[in-house]
Amino acid sequence: MSFRRRLHALYLGYTVCFLLFLLGMGLLERWGVAHQYIGFIFLAAPLVIYAVVGVLGRTTDPSEYYVAGRRVPALYNGMAVGADWLSAASFIGLAGTLYLSGYGGLAFVMGWTGGFVLVALLLAPYLRKFGQFTIPDFLGTRYQGQLPRFIGLVATILCSFVYVVAQIYGVGLITTRLTSIASFEIGIFLGLGGVLVCSFLGGMRAITWTQVAQYIVLIFAYLVPVIWLSVNQTGVPVPQWASSLQLPAVSQAEARLEADPGEQEVIRLLRDQARVLEYKIAHADTALQADRDKAWREVEALKRSRAPQYEIQAAERALAQLPATSAQAMAQWKTERDDLLARARPLGGMPEHAAQFDGNPDGTPAEQARYDASRRNFLALVFCLMVGTAGLPHILMRFYTTPSVREARASVGWSLLFIVLLYMTAPALAVLIKYQIFTHVVGTRFDALPAWIANWSRVDPSLLSVSDINHDGVLQLGELHIGSDILVLAMPEIAGLPYVLTGLVAAGGLAAALSTADGLLLTISNALSHDFYYRMVSPRAISSRRVMLSKLLLLLVALCAAWVASQKPANILFLVSAAFSLAASAFFPALVLGVFWKRANRWGAVAGMLSGLGVTFWYMVTTHPWLRGLFGIRSPVQLWWDIDPISAGVFGVPVGFAGIILVSLLTPPPPPEVREFVERLRYPRYD
């Protein structure tokens, strides 16, 4: 039997076994098995399968470890790329972002999908023709020097590390909810074992075949519950059609909520709370001391009344968590004030779902300005995501694994098909969830709220919380704070679907996060072991030593990323989008001009990569709240043309192109052998 036929038989059998596993889980739920045990099985069973694949794929051969022996057929490479691409941000965060931002969230769908067109046209076949292991390999060879390679190495580590932190954060969310453990941090490190077992032993060889298995899990996990939900709501098994039927009902519910007196009272109270914070910011020293005194009195009162120990410990933790200095207190209060002001708007700060952009082009000057800024940010985000897709090292590395240039291009087409299955469903899911929450949750009495609110509040209160702000005993939309990162995971519970679908969605989210984390960790460890150690430090190192070093570095990077993720630095979608802006500005100009402009030289590449990456990173650091706090920046935020930090690459990419072109023209041209190298890349044979 040929290699391809064996693959078809293996993965067909795997799919049938997975469907039988789902049927068995459904029977266990019907027989009354506790949800906690079902959730644990959904977590453990896929991890065991991925571990078996990882063990079977173990290798010390550099070609197998780095590029899977260059024998992955286009169909399976497309599935592996799909799993590598459909990260926690796509699986967990995309529909939630569309829920919160409506039409504006389509920028992610358009940018991420359009980016693969750029990959197919501009990079994939040419990188496969080059035929090495990593993107810094290409930069070092094309631009003839260790300096371009080193800059590419640093940029690879930077954007991949930011990306992998988001994946491990998603793994922590899923593991915590599925196993009902009390600590989010413990959930992260439990899930980390699943990441390492897939990638540690076999590198790209093990990761490729694991990612194919993970794609099958994640696409079933995404489509089956959404189809079930659409049938429950409309009787139509096509989610896209069902969402078109529900969107008018969502618009009617939005109009009702905007006119509701309870919602308007909540908005007024939220603004009052923001004014209190404004006063505290203006009198930071006095306000901080008053907060400390109040917290101390609460601790003493609980001790005098012999309150339960857990209440005393909670009060002591609240006292210990107060800011240490007035500057820290001001930064915290400003963040809380901005969050309150964002929620103190109709619909809890969300735009109307069917509205193209925030604001009104025919409204007041403030509404017109908000509309223009929203439109600019939409276009800027689409641009960053498209060129970032074409610059992400862990995606471009996948096209080194195909047997030929022709199959590299074909695998882009397959991957686009597999990705679109999810991306065409996410907007429909956002509409169906919004209908469910607006019509079945908002307006419910607090003593009758569904159990999923309490369950997810325990996982992470910053992602889901409710508070009776106007004390009327009824949940208004403005009293529900819900983050984008939990809507998909909580969707079966929100819709009242069987718990087995909750486990299925969690298993799919885990597969998405694990598959991308595997590829990213391998990219970082390969960059350090191959590009830094082998290419720059010890060119005579034997292959087994290089592979072993890559494995050890993979373990170290994974532990560092898990620690950063445990700090909850930002939401998943921002971290992922930041990685795209960084990759776009660092790699896209150098790669595209390296293929299509023979005059581009070493010093131009160095100038372009440094300037583009520097501008993007500087803009993010000076405008994003978490990064500003991390770097201790206190100056007022200065947005350029109101562009959000998530789209910082819109400034870095043009700077990168300009840097390469100008410096290349001002310095000597590359030698003839480089121009011949480019000529060979430009006209790859489809062998």
ROZAZA-273005 format. One record per residue (C-alpha): residue number from 1; residue in one letter; x, y, z. Coordinates in Angstrom, 1 decimal. Layout:
   pos   code       px       py       pz
   NUM      a        X        Y        Z
...
This chain:
   pos   code       px       py       pz
     1      m      0.0      0.0      0.0
     2      s      1.4      3.4     -0.9
     3      f      2.2      6.1      1.6
     4      r     -0.8      8.2      0.7
     5      r     -3.2      5.3      0.8
     6      r     -2.0      4.4      4.3
     7      l     -2.6      8.0      5.4
     8      h     -6.1      7.9      3.9
     9      a     -6.9      4.7      5.7
    10      l     -5.4      5.8      9.0
    11      y     -7.2      9.1      9.2
    12      l    -10.5      7.7      8.0
    13      g    -10.3      5.1     10.8
    14      y     -9.4      7.9     13.3
    15      t    -12.4      9.9     12.2
    16      v    -14.8      7.0     12.6
    17      c    -13.3      6.2     16.1
    18      f    -13.7      9.9     17.1
    19      l    -17.4      9.8     16.1
    20      l    -17.9      6.6     18.1
    21      f    -16.2      8.3     21.0
    22      l    -18.7     11.1     20.9
    23      l    -21.6      8.7     20.7
    24      g    -20.2      6.9     23.8
    25      m    -19.9     10.2     25.7
    26      g    -23.5     11.0     24.9
    27      l    -24.6      7.6     26.2
    28      l    -22.6      8.2     29.4
    29      e    -24.4     11.6     29.9
    30      r    -27.8     10.0     29.3
    31      w    -26.9      7.3     31.9
    32      g    -26.3     10.0     34.5
    33      v    -22.5     10.0     34.7
    34      a    -21.3     13.2     36.5
    35      h    -20.3     16.1     34.2
    36      q    -17.0     16.4     35.9
    37      y    -16.0     12.9     34.8
    38      i    -17.2     13.5     31.3
    39      g    -15.2     16.7     31.1
    40      f    -12.1     14.9     32.4
    41      i    -12.5     12.2     29.7
    42      f    -12.8     14.8     27.0
    43      l     -9.6     16.4     28.3
    44      a     -7.6     13.2     28.8
    45      a     -8.6     11.0     25.8
    46      p     -7.5     13.4     23.0
    47      l     -4.2     14.1     24.9
    48      v     -3.5     10.4     25.0
    49      i     -4.1     10.1     21.2
    50      y     -1.8     13.1     20.6
    51      a      0.8     11.6     22.9
    52      v      0.8      8.3     21.0
    53      v      1.3     10.2     17.7
    54      g      4.1     12.2     19.3
    55      v      5.8      9.0     20.5
    56      l      5.4      7.2     17.2
    57      g      6.8     10.3     15.4
    58      r      9.9     10.6     17.5
    59      t     13.1     11.2     15.6
    60      t     16.6     12.6     15.7
    61      d     17.1     13.0     12.0
    62      p     17.4     16.8     11.3
    63      s     15.4     16.6      8.0
    64      e     12.5     14.7      9.8
    65      y     12.7     16.9     12.9
    66      y     12.8     20.3     11.1
    67      v     10.7     19.7      7.9
    68      a      9.0     16.2      8.3
    69      g     11.3     14.7      5.7
    70      r      9.7     16.9      3.0
    71      r      7.1     14.2      2.2
    72      v      3.8     15.6      3.5
    73      p      1.1     15.5      0.7
    74      a     -0.7     18.7     -0.1
    75      l     -4.0     17.6      1.3
    76      y     -2.5     16.7      4.7
    77      n     -0.2     19.7      4.8
    78      g     -3.3     21.8      4.2
    79      m     -5.0     20.2      7.2
    80      a     -1.9     20.7      9.3
    81      v     -1.7     24.3      8.2
    82      g     -5.4     24.7      9.1
    83      a     -4.8     23.3     12.6
    84      d     -1.6     25.4     12.9
    85      w     -3.6     28.5     11.8
    86      l     -6.9     27.9     13.7
    87      s     -5.4     28.9     17.0
    88      a     -7.1     29.7     20.3
    89      a     -7.8     33.2     18.9
    90      s     -9.7     31.8     15.9
    91      f    -11.5     29.0     17.8
    92      i    -12.1     30.7     21.1
    93      g    -11.8     34.5     20.4
    94      l    -13.1     35.2     16.9
    95      a    -16.9     34.6     17.5
    96      g    -16.6     36.4     20.8
    97      t    -15.0     39.4     19.1
    98      l    -17.8     39.4     16.5
    99      y    -20.3     39.2     19.3
   100      l    -18.8     42.3     21.0
   101      s    -17.9     44.4     17.9
   102      g    -20.5     43.3     15.3
   103      y    -19.5     44.2     11.8
   104      g    -16.1     45.5     12.8
   105      g    -15.1     42.0     13.8
   106      l    -15.3     40.9     10.2
   107      a    -11.9     42.5      9.8
   108      f    -10.4     39.4     11.3
   109      v    -12.2     37.1      8.9
   110      m    -11.2     39.2      5.8
   111      g     -7.6     39.8      6.9
   112      w     -6.8     36.2      8.0
   113      t     -8.4     34.7      4.9
   114      g     -7.0     37.2      2.5
   115      g     -3.5     36.7      3.9
   116      f     -3.4     33.2      2.5
   117      v     -3.9     34.6     -1.0
   118      l     -0.7     36.6     -0.4
   119      v      1.1     33.5      0.8
   120      a      0.1     31.5     -2.3
   121      l      1.0     34.3     -4.7
   122      l      4.1     35.8     -3.2
   123      l      5.9     33.4     -0.9
   124      a      4.9     29.7     -0.5
   125      p      6.3     28.3     -3.8
   126      y      9.5     30.4     -3.7
   127      l     10.3     29.4     -0.1
   128      r      9.7     25.8     -1.0
   129      k     12.1     26.2     -4.0
   130      f     14.7     27.6     -1.6
   131      g     14.4     24.3      0.3
   132      q     16.0     25.0      3.7
   133      f     14.6     24.7      7.2
   134      t     13.7     28.2      8.6
   135      i     12.9     31.8      7.6
   136      p     16.1     33.2      9.1
   137      d     17.8     30.6      6.8
   138      f     16.3     32.4      3.8
   139      l     17.2     35.8      5.1
   140      g     20.8     34.8      5.8
   141      t     21.2     33.2      2.4
   142      r     19.4     35.8      0.3
   143      y     21.0     38.8      2.0
   144      q     24.4     37.2      2.5
   145      g     25.2     37.7      6.1
   146      q     24.8     36.7      9.7
   147      l     23.3     40.1     10.7
   148      p     20.1     39.7      8.6
   149      r     19.9     36.1      9.9
   150      f     20.3     37.3     13.5
   151      i     17.6     40.0     13.1
   152      g     15.3     37.5     11.6
   153      l     16.0     35.1     14.5
   154      v     15.2     37.8     17.1
   155      a     12.0     38.8     15.2
   156      t     11.0     35.1     14.9
   157      i     11.3     34.6     18.7
   158      l      9.5     37.8     19.5
   159      c      6.4     37.4     17.4
   160      s      6.2     33.6     18.0
   161      f      6.6     34.0     21.8
   162      v      3.8     36.6     21.9
   163      y      1.6     34.2     19.9
   164      v      2.4     31.1     22.0
   165      v      1.5     32.9     25.2
   166      a     -2.0     33.5     23.8
   167      q     -2.3     29.8     23.0
   168      i     -1.2     28.6     26.5
   169      y     -3.5     31.2     28.1
   170      g     -6.4     29.5     26.1
   171      v     -5.2     26.1     27.2
   172      g     -5.4     27.3     30.8
   173      l     -9.0     28.5     30.3
   174      i    -10.1     25.2     28.8
   175      t     -8.3     23.0     31.3
   176      t     -9.6     25.0     34.3
   177      r    -13.2     24.8     33.2
   178      l    -13.1     21.2     32.0
   179      t    -11.5     19.7     35.1
   180      s    -13.1     22.1     37.6
   181      i     -9.8     22.8     39.3
   182      a     -9.7     25.9     41.4
   183      s     -6.5     27.5     40.1
   184      f     -6.1     29.0     36.6
   185      e     -2.3     28.7     37.0
   186      i     -2.5     25.0     37.7
   187      g     -4.8     24.6     34.6
   188      i     -2.1     26.3     32.5
   189      f      0.7     23.9     33.6
   190      l     -1.6     20.9     33.3
   191      g     -2.4     21.8     29.7
   192      l      1.3     22.5     29.0
   193      g      2.0     18.8     29.3
   194      g     -0.3     18.3     26.3
   195      v      1.7     20.8     24.3
   196      l      5.1     19.3     25.1
   197      v      4.1     15.7     24.5
   198      c      3.2     16.5     20.9
   199      s      6.3     18.4     19.9
   200      f      9.1     17.4     22.3
   201      l     10.0     14.0     20.8
   202      g      9.4     14.3     17.1
   203      g      9.6     17.9     16.1
   204      m      7.9     18.7     12.7
   205      r      7.3     15.1     11.9
   206      a      5.3     14.4     15.0
   207      i      3.6     17.8     15.0
   208      t      2.4     17.4     11.4
   209      w      0.6     14.2     11.9
   210      t     -0.7     15.3     15.3
   211      q     -2.1     18.5     13.7
   212      v     -4.0     16.6     11.1
   213      a     -5.7     14.6     13.9
   214      q     -6.3     17.9     15.8
   215      y     -7.9     19.6     12.8
   216      i    -10.5     16.8     12.6
   217      v    -11.3     17.3     16.3
   218      l    -11.5     21.0     16.2
   219      i    -13.6     21.3     13.0
   220      f    -16.2     18.8     14.4
   221      a    -16.1     20.6     17.7
   222      y    -16.9     23.9     16.1
   223      l    -19.5     22.9     13.5
   224      v    -21.6     20.3     15.4
   225      p    -22.7     22.6     18.3
   226      v    -23.4     25.6     16.0
   227      i    -25.5     23.5     13.7
   228      w    -27.4     22.1     16.7
   229      l    -27.9     25.6     18.0
   230      s    -29.2     26.9     14.6
   231      v    -31.7     24.0     14.4
   232      n    -32.9     24.7     18.0
   233      q    -33.5     28.4     17.2
   234      t    -34.8     28.3     13.7
   235      g    -35.1     24.7     12.5
   236      v    -32.5     25.4      9.8
   237      p    -29.4     23.2      9.9
   238      v    -27.3     25.8      8.0
   239      p    -25.9     28.3     10.6
   240      q    -25.3     31.0      8.0
   241      w    -28.9     30.9      6.8
   242      a    -30.2     30.7     10.4
   243      s    -28.2     33.8     11.4
   244      s    -29.8     35.8      8.5
   245      l    -33.2     34.8     10.0
   246      q    -32.2     35.9     13.5
   247      l    -30.4     39.1     12.7
   248      p    -33.7     41.2     12.5
   249      a    -34.7     39.8     15.9
   250      v    -31.3     40.8     17.3
   251      s    -31.9     44.4     15.9
   252      q    -35.3     44.5     17.5
   253      a    -33.9     43.4     20.8
   254      e    -31.2     46.0     20.6
   255      a    -33.8     48.7     20.0
   256      r    -35.8     47.5     23.0
   257      l    -32.8     47.4     25.3
   258      e    -31.7     50.9     24.2
   259      a    -35.1     52.3     25.3
   260      d    -35.3     50.2     28.5
   261      p    -35.5     52.5     31.6
   262      g    -33.5     49.9     33.7
   263      e    -30.6     50.0     31.1
   264      q    -30.6     53.8     31.2
   265      e    -30.4     53.8     35.0
   266      v    -27.4     51.4     34.9
   267      i    -25.7     53.7     32.4
   268      r    -26.2     56.6     34.8
   269      l    -24.9     54.7     37.7
   270      l    -21.8     53.5     35.8
   271      r    -21.0     57.1     34.9
   272      d    -21.4     58.0     38.6
   273      q    -18.8     55.3     39.5
   274      a    -16.5     56.7     36.8
   275      r    -16.8     60.2     38.3
   276      v    -15.8     58.7     41.7
   277      l    -12.7     57.3     40.2
   278      e    -12.0     60.7     38.5
   279      y    -12.0     62.2     42.0
   280      k     -9.7     59.5     43.3
   281      i     -7.3     60.0     40.5
   282      a     -7.2     63.7     41.2
   283      h     -6.5     63.1     44.9
   284      a     -4.5     59.9     44.6
   285      d     -2.5     60.0     47.9
   286      t     -5.6     60.7     50.1
   287      a     -7.8     58.2     48.2
   288      l     -5.3     55.4     48.5
   289      q     -4.8     55.9     52.2
   290      a     -8.6     55.9     52.6
   291      d     -8.8     52.6     50.7
   292      r     -6.1     51.1     53.0
   293      d     -7.9     52.3     56.1
   294      k    -11.2     50.9     54.9
   295      a     -9.7     47.5     54.0
   296      w     -7.9     47.3     57.4
   297      r    -11.1     48.1     59.3
   298      e    -12.9     45.3     57.4
   299      v    -10.2     42.8     58.3
   300      e    -10.3     43.8     62.0
   301      a    -14.1     43.7     62.0
   302      l    -14.2     40.2     60.6
   303      k    -11.6     39.1     63.2
   304      r    -13.6     40.6     66.1
   305      s    -16.8     39.0     64.9
   306      r    -15.0     35.6     64.6
   307      a    -16.0     35.3     60.9
   308      p    -15.2     32.2     59.0
   309      q    -11.5     31.9     58.1
   310      y    -12.0     32.0     54.4
   311      e    -13.8     35.4     54.7
   312      i    -10.9     36.8     56.8
   313      q     -8.4     35.5     54.3
   314      a    -10.3     37.0     51.4
   315      a    -10.3     40.4     53.2
   316      e     -6.6     40.1     53.9
   317      r     -5.9     39.3     50.2
   318      a     -7.9     42.4     49.2
   319      l     -5.8     44.5     51.6
   320      a     -2.5     43.0     50.2
   321      q     -3.6     43.6     46.6
   322      l     -4.1     47.3     47.0
   323      p     -1.5     49.4     45.0
   324      a      1.7     50.0     46.7
   325      t      2.2     53.6     45.5
   326      s     -0.1     56.4     44.4
   327      a      1.3     56.1     40.8
   328      q      0.3     52.5     40.6
   329      a     -3.1     53.4     42.1
   330      m     -3.7     56.1     39.5
   331      a     -2.8     53.7     36.6
   332      q     -5.3     51.1     38.0
   333      w     -8.0     53.6     38.6
   334      k     -7.6     55.0     35.1
   335      t     -8.0     51.6     33.6
   336      e    -11.1     50.9     35.7
   337      r    -12.5     54.4     34.8
   338      d    -12.0     53.7     31.1
   339      d    -13.7     50.3     31.4
   340      l    -16.7     51.9     33.2
   341      l    -17.0     54.7     30.6
   342      a    -16.9     52.1     27.8
   343      r    -19.7     50.1     29.4
   344      a    -21.7     53.3     30.2
   345      r    -23.1     53.4     26.7
   346      p    -26.2     51.8     25.2
   347      l    -26.0     48.0     24.7
   348      g    -23.2     47.8     27.3
   349      g    -20.8     49.7     24.9
   350      m    -21.4     47.3     22.0
   351      p    -22.3     48.8     18.6
   352      e    -25.5     47.7     16.9
   353      h    -24.7     44.4     15.3
   354      a    -25.8     45.2     11.8
   355      a    -24.2     48.7     11.8
   356      q    -21.1     48.9      9.5
   357      f    -19.0     51.0     11.9
   358      d    -19.3     52.6     15.2
   359      g    -20.7     56.2     15.3
   360      n    -22.9     57.8     12.6
   361      p    -21.6     59.5      9.4
   362      d    -24.6     61.8      9.5
   363      g    -24.7     62.4     13.2
   364      t    -23.1     64.9     15.6
   365      p    -19.4     65.8     15.0
   366      a    -18.4     63.4     17.8
   367      e    -20.4     60.6     16.1
   368      q    -18.9     61.4     12.8
   369      a    -15.4     61.3     14.3
   370      r    -16.1     58.0     15.9
   371      y    -17.4     56.6     12.6
   372      d    -14.3     57.7     10.7
   373      a    -11.9     56.3     13.4
   374      s    -13.8     53.0     13.3
   375      r    -13.6     52.7      9.5
   376      r     -9.8     53.5      9.6
   377      n     -9.2     50.9     12.3
   378      f    -11.2     48.3     10.3
   379      l     -9.1     48.9      7.1
   380      a     -5.8     49.0      9.1
   381      l     -6.6     45.8     10.9
   382      v     -7.4     44.0      7.6
   383      f     -4.1     45.2      6.2
   384      c     -2.1     44.1      9.3
   385      l     -3.7     40.6      9.4
   386      m     -3.2     40.0      5.7
   387      v      0.5     40.9      5.5
   388      g      1.1     39.4      9.0
   389      t     -0.3     36.1      7.7
   390      a      2.3     36.2      4.9
   391      g      5.0     36.9      7.4
   392      l      4.4     34.4     10.2
   393      p      7.4     32.1     10.5
   394      h      5.5     29.1     11.9
   395      i      3.1     29.2      8.9
   396      l      5.7     29.7      6.3
   397      m      7.8     26.9      7.7
   398      r      5.0     24.5      6.9
   399      f      5.5     24.9      3.2
   400      y      9.1     23.5      3.5
   401      t      7.5     20.1      4.3
   402      t      5.8     19.3      0.9
   403      p      7.5     17.1     -1.6
   404      s      7.5     19.7     -4.4
   405      v      6.9     23.4     -5.3
   406      r      3.6     22.4     -7.0
   407      e      2.3     20.7     -3.8
   408      a      3.4     23.7     -1.7
   409      r      1.0     25.9     -3.8
   410      a     -1.7     23.3     -3.8
   411      s     -1.5     22.9      0.0
   412      v     -2.2     26.7      0.3
   413      g     -5.5     26.1     -1.5
   414      w     -6.4     23.1      0.7
   415      s     -5.5     25.1      3.9
   416      l     -7.7     28.0      2.8
   417      l    -10.6     25.6      2.2
   418      f    -10.2     24.0      5.7
   419      i     -9.9     27.4      7.4
   420      v    -12.9     28.9      5.6
   421      l    -15.1     26.2      7.1
   422      l    -14.6     27.8     10.5
   423      y    -14.4     31.4      9.4
   424      m    -17.7     31.3      7.5
   425      t    -19.4     29.9     10.6
   426      a    -18.0     32.3     13.3
   427      p    -20.1     35.3     12.2
   428      a    -23.2     33.2     12.2
   429      l    -22.4     31.9     15.7
   430      a    -22.0     35.4     17.0
   431      v    -25.5     36.3     15.9
   432      l    -27.0     33.1     17.3
   433      i    -25.3     33.7     20.7
   434      k    -26.4     37.3     20.8
   435      y    -30.0     36.4     20.1
   436      q    -29.8     33.8     22.9
   437      i    -28.4     36.2     25.5
   438      f    -30.5     39.2     24.6
   439      t    -33.8     37.2     24.6
   440      h    -33.2     34.5     27.3
   441      v    -30.6     35.9     29.7
   442      v    -31.0     39.7     29.9
   443      g    -34.1     40.5     31.9
   444      t    -33.8     37.4     34.1
   445      r    -34.0     37.8     37.9
   446      f    -30.6     37.4     39.6
   447      d    -31.9     34.5     41.7
   448      a    -32.9     32.6     38.5
   449      l    -29.7     33.2     36.4
   450      p    -28.5     30.1     34.5
   451      a    -25.7     28.0     36.1
   452      w    -23.2     28.8     33.4
   453      i    -22.8     32.3     34.7
   454      a    -21.6     31.1     38.1
   455      n    -19.5     28.3     36.6
   456      w    -17.5     30.7     34.3
   457      s    -17.3     33.4     36.9
   458      r    -15.3     31.0     39.1
   459      v    -12.9     30.3     36.2
   460      d    -12.0     34.0     35.8
   461      p    -14.1     36.9     37.1
   462      s    -12.4     39.3     34.7
   463      l    -13.9     37.3     31.8
   464      l    -17.4     37.0     33.2
   465      s    -19.1     38.8     36.0
   466      v    -22.5     40.2     36.9
   467      s    -23.5     42.8     39.5
   468      d    -26.9     44.3     40.4
   469      i    -25.8     47.9     39.9
   470      n    -29.3     49.4     40.2
   471      h    -30.5     46.9     42.9
   472      d    -33.7     46.0     41.1
   473      g    -33.0     42.2     41.2
   474      v    -33.1     41.9     37.4
   475      l    -30.1     41.5     35.1
   476      q    -29.7     44.4     32.6
   477      l    -27.3     44.1     29.7
   478      g    -25.1     46.8     31.3
   479      e    -24.7     44.7     34.4
   480      l    -23.3     41.7     32.5
   481      h    -19.6     41.9     31.8
   482      i    -18.6     39.2     29.4
   483      g    -15.2     38.7     27.6
   484      s    -14.7     37.5     24.1
   485      d    -12.5     34.6     25.2
   486      i    -15.3     32.5     26.8
   487      l    -18.3     32.9     24.6
   488      v    -17.5     29.9     22.3
   489      l    -16.5     27.7     25.2
   490      a    -19.6     28.6     27.1
   491      m    -21.9     28.5     24.0
   492      p    -23.4     25.0     24.6
   493      e    -24.3     26.0     28.2
   494      i    -25.6     29.3     27.1
   495      a    -27.9     27.6     24.5
   496      g    -28.9     24.8     26.9
   497      l    -27.3     22.1     24.8
   498      p    -26.3     18.7     26.3
   499      y    -23.1     18.8     28.4
   500      v    -21.4     16.4     26.0
   501      l    -21.3     19.3     23.5
   502      t    -19.6     21.5     26.2
   503      g    -16.9     18.8     26.4
   504      l    -16.6     18.6     22.6
   505      v    -16.2     22.4     22.3
   506      a    -13.6     22.4     25.0
   507      a    -11.7     19.5     23.3
   508      g    -11.8     21.4     20.0
   509      g    -10.5     24.6     21.7
   510      l     -7.8     22.5     23.3
   511      a     -6.9     21.0     19.9
   512      a     -6.7     24.5     18.3
   513      a     -4.5     25.9     21.1
   514      l     -2.2     22.8     21.2
   515      s     -1.7     22.6     17.5
   516      t     -0.7     26.2     17.2
   517      a      1.4     26.2     20.4
   518      d      3.3     23.1     19.0
   519      g      4.2     24.8     15.8
   520      l      5.2     28.1     17.5
   521      l      7.4     26.4     20.1
   522      l      9.1     24.3     17.4
   523      t      9.7     27.5     15.4
   524      i     11.3     29.2     18.4
   525      s     13.5     26.3     19.4
   526      n     14.5     25.6     15.8
   527      a     15.5     29.3     15.4
   528      l     17.7     29.0     18.5
   529      s     19.2     25.6     17.8
   530      h     19.5     25.8     14.0
   531      d     19.9     29.5     13.2
   532      f     21.8     30.6     16.2
   533      y     23.7     27.6     17.5
   534      y     24.4     25.7     14.3
   535      r     24.6     28.5     11.7
   536      m     26.3     31.2     13.9
   537      v     28.0     29.5     16.9
   538      s     29.0     25.9     16.0
   539      p     28.7     25.1     12.3
   540      r     30.4     21.7     12.9
   541      a     27.9     20.5     15.5
   542      i     26.6     17.0     14.8
   543      s     23.0     16.6     13.8
   544      s     22.0     14.7     17.0
   545      r     23.3     17.4     19.2
   546      r     21.4     20.1     17.3
   547      v     18.1     18.1     17.6
   548      m     18.7     17.5     21.3
   549      l     19.4     21.2     21.9
   550      s     16.2     22.1     20.0
   551      k     14.2     19.8     22.3
   552      l     15.8     21.2     25.5
   553      l     15.2     24.8     24.3
   554      l     11.6     23.9     23.4
   555      l     11.0     22.8     27.0
   556      l     12.6     26.0     28.4
   557      v     10.6     28.3     26.1
   558      a      7.3     26.4     26.9
   559      l      7.9     26.9     30.7
   560      c      8.6     30.7     30.2
   561      a      5.5     31.1     28.0
   562      a      3.4     29.3     30.6
   563      w      4.7     31.6     33.3
   564      v      3.9     34.7     31.3
   565      a      0.4     33.4     30.4
   566      s     -0.3     32.8     34.1
   567      q      0.0     36.6     34.6
   568      k     -3.0     37.1     32.3
   569      p     -1.3     39.9     30.3
   570      a     -4.1     40.7     27.9
   571      n     -6.9     39.0     26.0
   572      i     -6.1     36.3     23.5
   573      l     -7.1     38.2     20.4
   574      f     -4.9     41.2     21.2
   575      l     -1.8     39.0     21.8
   576      v     -2.4     37.2     18.6
   577      s     -3.0     40.3     16.6
   578      a      0.1     41.9     18.1
   579      a      2.1     39.0     16.8
   580      f      0.7     39.6     13.3
   581      s      1.8     43.3     13.4
   582      l      5.2     42.3     14.6
   583      a      5.6     39.6     11.9
   584      a      4.3     41.8      9.2
   585      s      6.7     44.7      9.9
   586      a      9.7     42.5     10.5
   587      f      9.4     39.9      7.7
   588      f      6.9     40.9      4.9
   589      p      9.0     43.6      3.2
   590      a     12.2     41.6      3.5
   591      l     10.7     38.4      2.2
   592      v      8.7     40.0     -0.7
   593      l     11.5     42.2     -1.9
   594      g     14.0     39.4     -1.4
   595      v     12.0     37.4     -3.9
   596      f     10.9     40.0     -6.4
   597      w     13.6     42.8     -6.3
   598      k     17.1     41.7     -7.2
   599      r     18.6     45.1     -6.1
   600      a     17.6     44.6     -2.5
   601      n     20.8     44.1     -0.5
   602      r     22.1     43.2      3.0
   603      w     22.1     46.7      4.4
   604      g     18.7     47.5      3.0
   605      a     17.3     44.4      4.6
   606      v     18.9     45.2      8.0
   607      a     17.6     48.8      7.9
   608      g     14.1     47.8      6.8
   609      m     13.7     45.0      9.3
   610      l     15.0     47.1     12.2
   611      s     13.1     50.2     11.4
   612      g      9.8     48.4     10.6
   613      l      9.9     46.3     13.7
   614      g     11.1     49.2     15.9
   615      v      8.2     51.5     14.8
   616      t      5.6     48.8     15.4
   617      f      7.0     47.8     18.8
   618      w      7.3     51.4     19.9
   619      y      3.8     52.3     18.9
   620      m      2.4     49.2     20.8
   621      v      4.4     50.0     23.9
   622      t      3.3     53.6     24.1
   623      t     -0.4     53.1     23.4
   624      h     -1.5     49.7     24.8
   625      p     -2.5     49.9     28.6
   626      w     -0.9     46.7     29.7
   627      l      2.4     47.4     27.8
   628      r      2.5     51.0     29.1
   629      g      2.2     49.6     32.7
   630      l      4.8     47.0     32.0
   631      f      7.3     49.6     30.8
   632      g      6.3     52.2     33.3
   633      i      5.1     54.8     30.7
   634      r      3.1     57.6     32.3
   635      s      2.8     60.1     29.4
   636      p     -0.6     60.7     27.8
   637      v     -1.5     58.2     25.0
   638      q     -0.9     59.6     21.6
   639      l     -2.7     57.6     18.9
   640      w     -1.7     58.3     15.3
   641      w     -4.9     58.9     13.3
   642      d     -6.8     57.1     16.1
   643      i     -5.3     53.8     15.0
   644      d     -5.5     51.2     17.8
   645      p     -2.3     49.5     19.0
   646      i     -3.6     46.1     17.7
   647      s     -2.9     47.6     14.1
   648      a      0.5     49.0     14.8
   649      g      1.9     47.1     11.8
   650      v      0.1     49.6      9.5
   651      f      3.0     52.0     10.3
   652      g      5.8     49.5     10.5
   653      v      5.3     47.8      7.1
   654      p      5.6     50.9      5.0
   655      v      8.6     52.0      7.0
   656      g     10.1     48.6      6.4
   657      f      9.6     48.8      2.6
   658      a     11.0     52.3      2.5
   659      g     14.0     51.4      4.6
   660      i     14.9     48.4      2.3
   661      i     14.4     50.4     -0.9
   662      l     16.2     53.6      0.1
   663      v     19.2     52.0      1.8
   664      s     19.6     49.4     -1.0
   665      l     19.7     52.2     -3.6
   666      l     22.2     54.2     -1.5
   667      t     24.6     51.2     -1.0
   668      p     26.4     48.9     -3.5
   669      p     24.2     46.3     -5.2
   670      p     24.4     42.6     -4.2
   671      p     26.9     40.4     -6.0
   672      p     26.0     38.6     -9.2
   673      e     25.5     35.2     -7.4
   674      v     22.7     36.8     -5.3
   675      r     20.9     38.1     -8.4
   676      e     21.2     34.6    -10.0
   677      f     19.8     33.1     -6.8
   678      v     16.8     35.4     -7.0
   679      e     16.3     34.6    -10.6
   680      r     16.2     30.9     -9.8
   681      l     13.6     31.5     -7.1
   682      r     11.4     33.7     -9.3
   683      y     10.9     30.9    -11.8
   684      p     10.3     27.7     -9.8
   685      r      9.6     24.5    -11.7
   686      y      6.5     22.6    -10.7
   687      d      8.3     19.3    -10.3
